[in-house]
Amino acid sequence: MKCAAAGAGNKKTLRQLLCAMRKNPTQWPPAQCDAMNWLQRAGLKSARALRMKQSLRLLYREMAASNCEEVARGALMKWIS
């Protein structure tokens, strides 16, 4: 997949981006990985939103694993700041 194709509004690439944003990155096929790599290099607001979503997903996983309200609250406050 070419970066220029995604920037030009290639419908298939845009569809890959939309589908990938809804999934867990471990479930991305190669085409979605390529599309998401392009998005990260593009510097768009949607790329920042995706990074925030992924970091919050990791935070939630850590909080669930700790099963401690104090740890969870501290981690969430750190993420917010």
Backbone torsions as a table, in degrees:
resi	resn	phi	psi	omega
1	MET	NA	133.8	-177.7
2	LYS	-94.8	142.7	177.9
3	CYS	-63.2	-38.4	-179.6
4	ALA	-62.5	-35.4	-180.0
5	ALA	-64.4	-38.8	179.4
6	ALA	-69.9	-39.4	179.7
7	GLY	-68.2	-27.3	-179.1
8	ALA	-81.5	-2.8	178.0
9	GLY	89.4	28.2	176.4
10	ASN	-54.5	120.7	-174.5
11	LYS	-60.9	-38.3	-179.8
12	LYS	-65.3	-42.4	179.4
13	THR	-65.2	-42.8	178.9
14	LEU	-63.1	-38.5	177.6
15	ARG	-64.4	-40.1	177.4
16	GLN	-61.3	-41.3	179.0
17	LEU	-62.5	-47.5	-178.3
18	LEU	-62.9	-43.3	179.5
19	CYS	-65.9	-41.8	-178.2
20	ALA	-66.3	-34.9	-179.6
21	MET	-65.0	-24.1	-178.8
22	ARG	-87.6	-13.4	-174.3
23	LYS	-104.8	164.5	170.3
24	ASN	-74.1	135.3	-178.0
25	PRO	-55.7	-25.8	178.7
26	THR	-69.0	-15.1	-179.2
27	GLN	-101.3	5.4	-178.3
28	TRP	-76.2	128.2	170.3
29	PRO	-75.1	170.0	-176.7
30	PRO	-54.6	-38.8	-179.4
31	ALA	-63.7	-38.7	178.1
32	GLN	-72.3	-33.9	175.5
33	CYS	-61.8	-44.0	178.8
34	ASP	-62.1	-44.2	-180.0
35	ALA	-63.4	-41.3	-179.1
36	MET	-71.1	-34.2	175.0
37	ASN	-63.2	-40.6	176.2
38	TRP	-61.3	-43.7	-179.0
39	LEU	-60.6	-43.3	-179.8
40	GLN	-63.1	-36.3	178.9
41	ARG	-76.5	-21.8	-175.6
42	ALA	-73.1	-23.2	178.1
43	GLY	70.7	29.1	179.6
44	LEU	-83.7	162.3	177.6
45	LYS	-62.3	-32.5	178.8
46	SER	-65.7	-29.8	176.6
47	ALA	-67.6	-41.2	177.7
48	ARG	-64.4	-42.3	178.4
49	ALA	-61.3	-39.4	179.0
50	LEU	-65.8	-42.4	177.6
51	ARG	-61.3	-40.5	178.4
52	MET	-64.5	-42.3	179.1
53	LYS	-60.8	-44.9	-178.7
54	GLN	-66.6	-39.0	179.4
55	SER	-68.8	-35.3	176.9
56	LEU	-68.6	-35.5	176.8
57	ARG	-62.2	-43.9	177.8
58	LEU	-64.8	-40.2	178.5
59	LEU	-60.8	-45.5	179.6
60	TYR	-61.0	-41.8	179.1
61	ARG	-61.2	-42.2	179.0
62	GLU	-66.8	-40.3	179.9
63	MET	-66.0	-40.6	178.9
64	ALA	-64.7	-37.1	-179.6
65	ALA	-69.5	-35.7	-178.7
66	SER	-74.4	-33.3	179.0
67	ASN	54.0	37.7	-179.5
68	CYS	-131.8	123.7	-176.5
69	GLU	-61.7	-40.6	-178.6
70	GLU	-65.4	-42.7	178.5
71	VAL	-64.4	-43.5	-179.2
72	ALA	-63.6	-44.8	180.0
73	ARG	-62.7	-43.7	178.9
74	GLY	-63.4	-42.4	179.8
75	ALA	-66.4	-40.0	179.6
76	LEU	-67.2	-41.7	178.4
77	MET	-64.5	-37.4	176.5
78	LYS	-64.4	-41.9	179.9
79	TRP	-64.8	-41.2	-178.9
80	ILE	-64.0	-40.1	-178.1
81	SER	-78.2	NA	NA
